[in-house]
Amino acid sequence: MVSNNQSSLESHPRDFILLGISDRPWLELPLFVVLLVSYVLAMLGNISIILVSRLDSQLHSPMYIFLSNLSFLDLCYTTTTVPQMLVNMGSAKKTISYGGCTVQYAIFHWLGGTECVLLAAMALDRYVAICEPLRYAIIMHRPLCQQLVAVAWISGFGNSLVQVILTVQLPFCGRRVLDNFFCEVPAMIKLSCADTSVNDATLAGLVAFFVLVPLALILLSYGLIARAVLRIQSSGGRHKAFGTCSSHLLVVSLFYLSAIYMYLQPPSSYSQEQGKFISLFYSIITPTLNPFIYTLRNKDVKGALRRLLGRLGRLCGR
């Protein structure tokens, strides 16, 4: 019995050490400040978009159903990883429990798969809005948008479930040090002392499906959009059409470039040092930038924010 318990403890340690940048302690304070400021901005920006999308009747359209879900995703992204990073950077003990680590990578990969599908749904929405403007309200009706959002969340959960089932079975033989800022499936696979060929193949297959298939649909949508826009005679009409897509294209570029670098490059060219900073980028920097990208480039959102702030000001003044 004692031998079995000892073997279990060695296979699954009670906690992991998240190395982060503890080998460069002089960087911890500046990074702590950057993460804290980014987290506050991400919370404020994404909560603002969710509120105006829900409270302003002028934003009760399909585009803002998707946008508010993207903001909720970004809120969950940052809350899943950043508080733990801040705690670890502010203390000498840089650990996370085995259960906490499992929950962290389960939620993180659920959100990642969901965002891939959601960004493809948003590209479809932009395609219908520009290429089928007269039928937009008929095609992109509210039930369809809700179904697309549900598909995104359910498929992301399926991705996470498969990853978790395979990853929790990996033995670690007493290894506890993760060279990362937070728990991710690739880092867990790398830490394992067993044959991980099944895990590697499954991860590669799921990533290829959730990254390449939605990305292909996005590129197809924007190819058709570009063809339709170039047929518009007036330069003002072309500028307006491209303006409605530029924010989404920028968000797609930030998300997919980091995801492709992190998950789809050959293992021989993968750098653990660069990888953990790329993971930091898409877990905090991208969710922080997204609400500001949409706000600064969208007159409807800026107008809704002004109206919301005006109402809050009048309520405070009473």
N, C-alpha and C positions, 0 to 999 in steps of 0.2 A: 504493500500500500504506500509506504514512504517512497519507494523507488518510483512508483507511478506518478505520485505527486511531484517529485523532483523533476521527472521527465517532462511533465506538463508545464511546470514553471519555466524550464529551459526552452521549451518549444514556443510558449507564448508568455513573454515577460509581462510583468505587471505594469510597466510604463516604458516609454521611449524617451530618449534625449533628442531634442530637435536642435541640431548644431547651429543652424542659421549662420550668423557671422561672428560666433563666439571666438573664432581664431583671429578676428580683427576687432578687439573690444573698443577701439577708438571710433569705430563706425556706428556703434550701437546707439549712442545718444542722438546723432543726427538722423539716423534711420527711424528711431522711435518717434521723433518729432514729425518727420515726413508722414509716417504711417498714421499717427494720431490726427494730424491735420487732414489727411486724405480721407480718413474714416468719417470724421465729422462732416466734411464736405459731401461725401458720398451719401451719408444719412440725410442731410438737409436737402440735397439736390433730388434724390430719388423719392423721398417722402413728398416733396413739393409737387413733383410730376404726378404721383399717384393721387394726391389731394385734388389738384386742378382737373385731372381727368375724370374724377368722380363727381366733383362739386359743380363744375362749369358745364352747363347744358350745351354750349357750343362745341365742346370736345367729346360729345357722346357719339363718336363715329368709329368705324372699324379700326382706323389707324391708331387711335388713342386707347382702344382696348388692348391692342398689341403692345403699345408703348408703356402703358401702366403695368402690364405683366413683365415687360423687360425691366422696368424700374424695381419691381418687387423681387425679381431674380437677382438684380445687382445688390439690393439690400441684403438678401440672404447670403450671397457670395461673400461680401465683406464681413458680415456678422459671423459666418462660419469659421473664418480664418484669422481676422485681424485681432480681436480681443485676446486670443491665445498668444499671438505673436507679441503683442504689447506686454502681456504679463511676463513672458519669457525674457524679453529684452530688459524689463525693469527689475529682474531678480537674478540671483546667481544660479538658482535651480531652474533649468530649462527643460522641463519634462512635461509629458502628456501621458495620461493613463492609456492602457491598451484599449479600453472601451471608448474613451474619448477620441482616440486616434481613429478607431473604426467608424464611429459616427461622423467624424470630420471628413474622411475620404468618401464615405457613402453619400453624404449630402453634397459634397463638392462635385462628384461625378454625376450625380442626379441633376444638379443645376447646369453643369456643362452640356450634357446631352440635350436638356430642355432648351437651352439657349440656341444651340445649333438649329433645331427644328423651328423655334420661334422666329429666328432671323430669316429663315426661308419663307415662313408664312407672311412676314412683313414685306418681303420682296414681291410675293404674289399679290399682296394688297396694293403695292405701288404700281405693279404691272396693270392690274384691272383699272385703277384710278386714272392712268394716263392713256392706256390703249383702248379701254372700253368705258369712257367717262359717262356716256348716256345710260349705260346699264350697270354702273358701279353699285348703286344702292340695291339693285335687284340681286346681283351676283354676290356681293360681299355683305349679305344680311347678317344681323346680330347672331342668330343661332349658328351660322356657319363659322363665324369668327370664334365663338365660344367652343365649337367643336375642334377647330384647329388648335386653339390654346390647350384644350384637354389632351389632344393627341401629343402635343409637345411635352406636357408634363408627364403623361403616362409612359411615353417612349423613353424619356429621360430616366424615369424611375426604373424601367426595365433594364436599361444600360447599367445603372448603379447596382441593381439587385444581382445581376450576373457577376459583375466585378467583385462585389462583396463576398458572395458565396465562394468564389475561387480564392480570394485573397485571405479570408479568415482561416483557410485550411493550411496555409503555408507555415512551416516551422521556421523559427529564427535562431535556434541553437544558442540562445543567450545573447545574441546580437541586439543591441538596443539603440545604437546611434544612427539617427536619420540625418543625412547631410542635406537638410532642407529647412524651410521656414515653417512648414506645416505638413500634415500627412496627406500623401497622394499615393494612388495605386502604383505608379511606376517606381516610386521610392521604396515602397513596401516590397515589391517584387525584387528589386535590386538587393535589398537587405536579407532576403531569405537564403537559407543554407541548403535548400532542396532544388530539385530539377524544376525550373519554372517555364519550360517550353510551352506547356498548355496555357499558362497565364499570359505569356508573351504573345502567343498566337491569337488568343481571345481578345486581348487588349488591342492588338493591331487591327483585327477584324472589326471590332466595335468602333474604334476611332476612325477607321477608313469609312465605315458606313455613316457615322454621325457627323463627320467633317466633310468628306468628299461628296456625298449624295446631296446634302443641303446646299453646299457650295456650288455644285453643278447647276442646281435649280435656281440659285440666286444669279449666277452668271448668265443663264439662259434668259431669265426674266429681264435682266438689265440689257442684254443684247437686243431683245425685242423692244424694250423701252427706247433704247438709243435709236433703233431704226424708225420707230414711230415719231420720236421727237425731231429727227432730222428732216422729216417730211413737213413739219410745221413751217409755214411761210414766214411768219413774223419772228424777229429776233427776240421780242419781248415774251412771246409764247414759249419759245425754246428755253429761254432763261428761267421762266417760271417753272416749267416742267422739270428741268434739271435741278432747280432749287429744292423741289419737293423730295428729290431722291438723294441729294448730296449728304444729308445727315445720316441716313441709313447706310449709305455706302461707306462713309467714314467709320461708323461703328462696326460694320462687317469687316472692314480692313483691319482694324485694331484687334478684333477678336480672333479672326481666322489666321492672320499672320503669326501671332504668338502661338496659337494652337497647333498650326502646321509645323512650326519650328520645334515645339516641345514634343509632339507625339509622332510625327511622320517622317522625321529624318532618320537615316541609317544609324544603327547603334554604334558603328565604328566612328562616326563623326560627332557623336553626342558628348557634350561637355557637362558634367554634373554641376560645375561652378556656374556656367552660363545658364543652365537649365533652372536652377533654383531662383535666379534673378528674373528669368522670363516668367516663371510661375508667380513671382511677386507682382510682376507687371499686370498679368491678366486677372489676378485675384483682388487687386486693390486699385491700380491706376486706371484700368479700363472702366470698371464700375463707377469710379469717381468722375471720369471724363464724360461718360455717356449722357447724363442729364444735362450737362452744360452744352454739349454738342447739339442736342435737340432744342434746348431753350434758346441758345444764341442764334440759331439758324431757322427758327420757326416763329413767325409772327403770331400765329394763333396761341401758342403756348405762352409767349411773352405777354400777350394781351390778357390771357386768362390769369396769369400770375399777378398782373397789375390789378385786375378786378378783385382777386382774392385778397391781396394786401390792402386794397382800399376798404373792403368789407371788414377786415380785421381791425384796421385803423379806426373805422367808425364805431365798432363795438367797444374798442378800448377807450374811445373818447367819451363814451356815455357815462 
